[in-house]
């Protein structure tokens, strides 16, 4: 049988550099291969996939045209710009995207932010003088936001999206959706002179105040809303009542937007044509130019770029955030992996190329992407087919767009974004999980309603950073105790198998938990987060608080009050005198994966404070886990061998400089274990009983010296050379059977049980040694007394 002693030596920096250089060609190949995910699925494309993609594209195409026209109105841009934006995004995406469902193009929330930016742009002197045009604004916004997002994707930094908490994103999206609905009310009712660039609650209040100024546009707006919601809820009922006609009802439901657009346009055209009005009695879109009239190389204007400098970060964050939410959600539903870095790259490229077609910033849209998923899209090629439909509408159907009523478009917008406004169920879900999550959600929601979109877009990011910093700076920790289970068949406790460790504050089993030892002389502490500069002081302060509350100080305070330190002027109470003196600390770092320099220094300071408090050396038994970073920090601080630094009491000599030598032996092992037969192969064999400590060697020498009264010099020399060491010996039995695994460093442990067992054994050994020293001292005193009496 074999006992294996394991080690995880930190790699040298030169080796890491060499390994990195060797891996560069392979990594570069993977990098460029991942840039074009289409090469993985396009060779397998088949007729079944084609039919599914074509059906989904026709379904989505009925929604993308009215949405493109409507969302461009939100952005305060000509409606045709929405068609340009929707065309380029869906054509580019299949080449670089990793989702079969995402539809890049006009987005309600992004359009809302662009609309606020354009509201400020159209009031600038340069625009009023004709120096700047709306095309210039759209092109520059799309180009530079796309370049920055493209750079984020090329650097594979798309994972920054996951730094934003889900409740904060949900609150922002819900608040923004409600903002869009509020902004559309004045257009649905035809109320003039409502500035929708103001904060939402002001827009809502002014709309209610001027409700009596509604025009004939309300006929189109209210009728469209009634039809849209009527079809929606009727379809839900019909699907439940007639599930066999599920697909037919689905198409009836998804086509409701295009039906509203067609019939509203047809009615408006007939009224204007047969009524012979000089001016339309309804607010209509007007002439929409056919084709790509603004296509060309973007003309960069530095003064426009400087004008938009403060707006670009918000647009970029919004593009990544909105795209990430919808793509990851549908990826989980449809069971495929979404690469956010690649999605960011696809979004950036779509906007860069969109600037050549006079598109404005676009990203993955909620409603169209959800519809594409429900329509049975099989591959990203669906987006390409949607692009063909958009091109046909740009060249063929633009004359019919002239008589589209604005009120009908506003009704389509309000209905489309209503799904973003979460109901009471979502609020209750956050509350049931954690009231703090509900506070985050509500805070983002309220700020989105009470502030402009360019301000509220930063709220999810700021809230997420604050939450992360707080949770990192105030991590959870546990003061562990043990629960001994009894074998129901033998009524005997199996210490190896029947001992569990819980937090002593555990709400369920806390009353059954007992300390590691009865006198609380062993403290078992478990940090539950990484120990880094934000929280190292907090973590080790809690450890010291526990030590000071459960154990007593090694040296009593001075008798005179004036001789005591100002921060420790209290005298010891009777309760404090009954406390045990700290023997050792068991530190469970199995859940810690990072420890930086501040964390290492905090642990070293805790060791110094502990020794100063107890007045004697304290052992630290550490469960290290598998993190090489944590292990290296512990070795650098000297916690592997815990050789005391004479110049700095409480600190240890670094194990990286004086640690275990190559081959797994501690320094001085030849002299310590030369009498044993050493195994020659690389598998280390032995028993836990062959471990020798400095403290044990010193106490053994003291006992021998006190019993014989001689060999003090020889004893001190052997103590200086004594080190922790593992003796590799031959054991009987099958050597291919592993009976135990231990760490090669004596104060590092694989399991918490092993660390606690060693701490308890060390305590018992020290108690036995103290009793022997006491007995020998008494014998010496008695002998000295008898000699004095006889001489007298």
PEFEN-V990085 format. One line per field, one symbol per residue. psi: psi as a letter, one per 40 degrees, with the letter a starting at -180 (. if undefined). burial: + if it has 24 or more other ideal C-beta (glycine too) atoms within 12 Angstrom, else -. Layout:
psi=???
burial=???
//
This chain:
psi=ihhhhiighhiiddddddddddeddddddddddedgededddeehidddddddddddddddeddddddddddddefiidddddddddddddddddeiehedhhhaiiddddddddddddddeeiddddeediidddddddddddddddddddddeffeeddeehiddddddddddddddddddeddddefhifhheeiiddddddddddfdeeiaedddddddddddddddddddddddddgdefddddddddeeddddddddddddddddddeefhdhheihidahhiiagdehihhhhhddddddededddddddddddddddddddddddefihhhddddddddddddddddeefiihiahidddddddddefhdieedddddddddddddddeddeedfhhdddddddddddeddehiaddddddddddhdddddddddddddddeiidedededddddddddddddddgiiihhiiihhiihedefihhdddehihiheehddedeehiididefehhhhgieiihaddeddddddddddddddeiiidhiiidhdeeiidefeiihiddddeiihhdihhhhfdehehhaddddddddddddddddddeiihihhhhdaehdddddddddeeeddfhhhddgheiihheddfahiheeiiheddddfeeihhhdiehhiaideehhidddddddddddddddeafdddddddddehihihhhihiiaheehheihiidhdeiididddddddddddddddddddddddddddddddddddddddd.
burial=-+++++++-------------------------++-++----------+--++++++++++++++++++++++++++++++++++++++++++++++++++++++++++++++++++++-++-+--+----+++++++++++++++++++-+++--++--+-+++++++++++++++++++++++++++++--+-++-++--++-++------++++++++++++-+++-++--+-------------+++++++++++++++++-+++--+-------+-+++++-++--+-+---+-----++-++--++-++++++++++++++++++--+-+-++++++++++++++++++++++++++++++++++++++++++++++++++++++-++--++--++++++++++++++++++++++---+---+------++-+++++++++++++++++++++++++-++----+--+-++++++++--------------++++++--------+-+++--+++++++++++++--++-+++-+++-+++-+++++------------------------++++++++++++++-+++-+++-+++++++++++++-++++++++++-+-++++++++++++++++-----+++++++--++---++++++--++----++----+++---+++++++++++++++++--------+--++-+++++++++-+--------+-++++++++++++++++++++++-++--+---+-------------------
//
